[in-house]
Amino acid sequence: MEQTGFPLYRCSTNGLNWYRIDSPTVFTEVQRVGSRYVVHRMEAVIYPEKARVLGLIAMDDGHVHACPAQEVEALLRAAQ
């Protein structure tokens, strides 16, 4: 199995959500709500949460794509 270097950065195709994936079970989401940005930190414990993180890593559902680290990190700083 290929090792994945963390963190990984993803953006939703609709441009409303950005993700920093820190491990196979932890990610931080920045969500645009109107003109504001809200930050959610998720630590996956149960299977559906873990499947969500693995889906973000694999980008296999067509709803997310890779994006620049600087973009996500800037949004995280601005939201906090």
Backbone torsions as a table, in degrees:
resi	resn	phi	psi	omega
1	MET	NA	136.5	-178.6
2	GLU	-76.0	136.4	177.6
3	GLN	-77.4	137.2	178.8
4	THR	-102.8	129.7	178.1
5	GLY	-85.0	121.2	-180.0
6	PHE	-100.6	152.3	1.9
7	PRO	-79.4	155.8	173.6
8	LEU	-111.2	152.7	-177.4
9	TYR	-125.4	132.8	-179.1
10	ARG	-134.9	156.6	176.5
11	CYS	-135.7	141.4	177.1
12	SER	-72.3	152.7	-178.5
13	THR	-67.4	-23.1	177.9
14	ASN	-84.5	-4.1	175.5
15	GLY	74.8	19.8	-178.6
16	LEU	-108.4	-10.2	-176.5
17	ASN	-136.7	138.2	175.8
18	TRP	-128.1	146.5	-175.2
19	TYR	-131.7	137.6	167.2
20	ARG	-113.7	114.8	-177.4
21	ILE	-99.2	114.9	-175.2
22	ASP	-92.1	-22.9	179.5
23	SER	-165.3	176.4	177.8
24	PRO	-65.7	-6.5	179.7
25	THR	-128.4	2.2	-176.6
26	VAL	-135.0	130.2	172.3
27	PHE	-146.9	159.0	175.7
28	THR	-118.5	132.6	-179.7
29	GLU	-114.1	135.8	170.4
30	VAL	-109.3	122.9	-176.8
31	GLN	-117.9	129.5	176.3
32	ARG	-86.5	124.5	178.6
33	VAL	-125.5	101.3	-174.4
34	GLY	65.7	-122.8	179.1
35	SER	-98.9	1.7	-178.9
36	ARG	-102.9	163.8	175.0
37	TYR	-123.2	132.6	-179.1
38	VAL	-117.4	136.8	-178.8
39	VAL	-107.4	131.6	176.1
40	HIS	-123.5	132.6	174.8
41	ARG	-111.1	126.5	-176.6
42	MET	-118.0	127.9	171.4
43	GLU	-113.3	106.9	-174.5
44	ALA	-70.6	126.4	179.2
45	VAL	-118.8	-47.6	-177.9
46	ILE	-94.7	162.7	-172.5
47	TYR	-54.3	-47.8	-178.7
48	PRO	-59.1	-35.9	177.6
49	GLU	-67.4	-43.2	178.8
50	LYS	-64.0	-39.2	177.8
51	ALA	-63.5	-37.0	177.9
52	ARG	-62.1	-45.9	179.8
53	VAL	-64.3	-44.9	179.8
54	LEU	-63.2	-34.7	175.6
55	GLY	-65.6	-38.7	176.4
56	LEU	-64.9	-39.6	179.7
57	ILE	-65.7	-46.7	-175.0
58	ALA	-76.2	-23.7	-176.8
59	MET	53.7	39.1	-174.4
60	ASP	-93.7	-5.4	-177.8
61	ASP	-97.7	-3.8	178.8
62	GLY	79.3	3.0	-178.7
63	HIS	-97.1	-11.0	178.3
64	VAL	-135.6	156.9	174.6
65	HIS	-142.4	162.8	179.2
66	ALA	-67.0	147.4	177.2
67	CYS	-142.2	164.9	-177.7
68	PRO	-65.7	140.9	178.4
69	ALA	-58.4	-39.9	-177.1
70	GLN	-60.4	-36.2	-179.3
71	GLU	-63.7	-48.0	-178.3
72	VAL	-69.4	-44.2	-179.3
73	GLU	-63.0	-37.9	177.0
74	ALA	-64.5	-40.9	176.9
75	LEU	-66.1	-38.9	176.8
76	LEU	-62.0	-43.5	178.3
77	ARG	-63.7	-43.7	-177.6
78	ALA	-67.4	-33.5	-176.8
79	ALA	-77.6	-21.0	-176.0
80	GLN	-102.2	NA	NA
